Amino acid sequence: MQDEDLAALHRIFGDEETMQYYPAAFDAEKTGSWIEWNKKLYREHGLGLFAVEYNGTVIGDCGLVPQTVDGRDEIELGYHIRKTYWKQGFAREAASFWLNHAAENGVSRVISIIDPQNVPSRKTAAAAGMTLEKRSVVFGREKVIYSKCFT
């Protein structure tokens, strides 16, 4: 992600339908903070969410981020795709890429933290090879945790 991706990413994060499983859609400032958070993750951890492009247009983000779930440090696979590109396989393709990247770089386990009602995201996680592991309270809300282990 780069600063110049702000407008394209805000079309995703500012959309009420896309962000229905978050506390609220982002305003432009929060979208800018999202970009800065990811740039910090790149510098400090060598990972983060990266822009997903199609035909030179940013249509989403996907990648790996550090999280803590039930007191355990985890690596989470996250993804967001602009709704005009939903149901075209972009999220599954990006998720599969990052799961392969994790496996090739010595990560032993990856999770996804998903709202239980977010059926499309749950389907994406399953299509990328993750399995439902458990329910947990994360970010103050009940979530389902999908996981994939690499051994």
C-alpha positions as CSV (number, residue, x, y, z in Angstrom):
1,M,0.0,0.0,0.0
2,Q,1.1,3.5,-0.8
3,D,-0.3,6.9,0.1
4,E,-1.6,7.3,-3.5
5,D,-3.8,4.3,-2.9
6,L,-6.0,6.3,-0.5
7,A,-8.9,7.0,-2.9
8,A,-9.1,3.4,-4.2
9,L,-8.9,1.9,-0.8
10,H,-11.5,4.4,0.6
11,R,-13.9,3.1,-2.0
12,I,-13.7,-0.2,-0.2
13,F,-13.4,0.9,3.5
14,G,-15.8,3.7,3.2
15,D,-18.6,1.5,1.8
16,E,-21.2,0.5,4.3
17,E,-22.0,-2.8,2.7
18,T,-18.4,-3.9,2.5
19,M,-17.8,-2.9,6.1
20,Q,-21.0,-4.3,7.6
21,Y,-19.0,-6.7,9.8
22,Y,-16.8,-4.0,11.2
23,P,-18.1,-1.5,13.8
24,A,-18.5,1.1,11.0
25,A,-17.3,2.1,7.6
26,F,-14.1,4.2,7.6
27,D,-13.9,7.9,6.9
28,A,-11.0,9.1,4.7
29,E,-8.9,9.8,7.8
30,K,-9.3,6.2,9.1
31,T,-8.5,4.8,5.7
32,G,-5.3,6.9,5.7
33,S,-4.5,5.5,9.2
34,W,-5.1,2.0,7.8
35,I,-2.5,2.6,5.1
36,E,0.0,4.0,7.7
37,W,-0.6,1.0,10.0
38,N,0.3,-1.4,7.1
39,K,3.4,0.6,6.2
40,K,4.4,0.4,9.9
41,L,3.9,-3.4,9.8
42,Y,6.0,-3.7,6.6
43,R,8.9,-1.8,8.4
44,E,8.6,-3.5,11.8
45,H,7.5,-7.1,10.9
46,G,8.1,-7.5,7.2
47,L,4.4,-8.3,6.7
48,G,1.1,-6.5,6.5
49,L,-1.8,-6.2,4.1
50,F,-0.8,-5.4,0.5
51,A,-2.8,-3.8,-2.3
52,V,-4.6,-6.2,-4.6
53,E,-4.6,-4.9,-8.1
54,Y,-6.4,-6.0,-11.2
55,N,-5.6,-4.4,-14.6
56,G,-3.6,-1.6,-12.8
57,T,-6.5,-0.7,-10.5
58,V,-6.4,-1.3,-6.7
59,I,-9.4,-3.4,-5.9
60,G,-8.6,-4.5,-2.4
61,D,-6.0,-5.6,0.1
62,C,-4.8,-9.0,1.4
63,G,-1.9,-10.2,3.5
64,L,-0.6,-11.3,6.8
65,V,-0.7,-9.4,10.1
66,P,0.2,-10.1,13.7
67,Q,-2.7,-10.6,16.1
68,T,-3.3,-12.0,19.5
69,V,-6.2,-14.4,20.0
70,D,-6.9,-16.1,23.4
71,G,-3.5,-14.9,24.7
72,R,-1.6,-16.5,21.8
73,D,0.4,-14.6,19.2
74,E,-0.9,-15.5,15.8
75,I,-0.4,-14.5,12.1
76,E,-3.7,-13.6,10.6
77,L,-4.7,-13.7,6.9
78,G,-6.9,-10.8,6.1
79,Y,-8.6,-9.6,2.9
80,H,-11.0,-7.0,1.6
81,I,-12.2,-6.7,-2.0
82,R,-14.2,-3.9,-3.5
83,K,-17.8,-5.1,-3.9
84,T,-17.9,-4.6,-7.7
85,Y,-15.2,-7.4,-7.8
86,W,-17.0,-9.8,-5.4
87,K,-17.7,-13.4,-6.5
88,Q,-15.0,-13.3,-9.1
89,G,-12.3,-15.3,-7.2
90,F,-10.0,-12.4,-6.4
91,A,-10.2,-12.9,-2.6
92,R,-9.6,-16.6,-2.9
93,E,-6.7,-16.1,-5.2
94,A,-5.0,-13.5,-3.0
95,A,-5.7,-15.5,0.1
96,S,-4.1,-18.6,-1.5
97,F,-1.1,-16.6,-2.5
98,W,-0.5,-15.4,1.0
99,L,-1.0,-18.8,2.5
100,N,1.6,-20.3,0.1
101,H,3.9,-17.4,1.0
102,A,3.5,-18.1,4.7
103,A,4.2,-21.8,4.2
104,E,7.3,-21.1,2.0
105,N,8.7,-18.7,4.7
106,G,8.5,-20.9,7.7
107,V,5.2,-19.8,9.2
108,S,3.8,-22.8,11.0
109,R,0.2,-21.6,11.3
110,V,-2.1,-18.9,9.9
111,I,-5.6,-17.9,11.1
112,S,-8.4,-15.7,9.9
113,I,-10.6,-13.9,12.3
114,I,-14.1,-13.7,10.8
115,D,-17.5,-12.4,11.9
116,P,-19.7,-15.5,12.2
117,Q,-22.4,-13.9,10.0
118,N,-19.9,-13.1,7.2
119,V,-20.6,-16.1,5.0
120,P,-18.7,-14.9,2.0
121,S,-15.5,-14.4,4.0
122,R,-16.0,-17.8,5.6
123,K,-16.3,-19.3,2.1
124,T,-13.2,-17.6,1.0
125,A,-11.2,-18.9,3.9
126,A,-12.5,-22.5,3.3
127,A,-11.8,-22.2,-0.5
128,A,-8.2,-21.1,0.3
129,G,-7.7,-24.3,2.4
130,M,-8.5,-23.1,5.9
131,T,-10.8,-24.9,8.3
132,L,-13.1,-23.7,11.1
133,E,-11.2,-24.1,14.3
134,K,-13.2,-22.4,17.1
135,R,-15.3,-19.4,18.2
136,S,-13.6,-16.7,20.3
137,V,-14.1,-13.2,21.5
138,V,-11.7,-10.9,19.5
139,F,-11.9,-7.1,19.4
140,G,-14.7,-7.4,22.0
141,R,-17.0,-9.4,19.7
142,E,-17.6,-13.0,19.0
143,K,-15.7,-14.3,16.0
144,V,-15.0,-17.6,14.2
145,I,-11.4,-18.5,13.8
146,Y,-10.3,-20.4,10.7
147,S,-6.8,-21.8,10.6
148,K,-4.3,-23.6,8.4
149,C,-1.2,-25.3,9.8
150,F,1.9,-26.0,7.8
151,T,3.9,-29.0,9.0
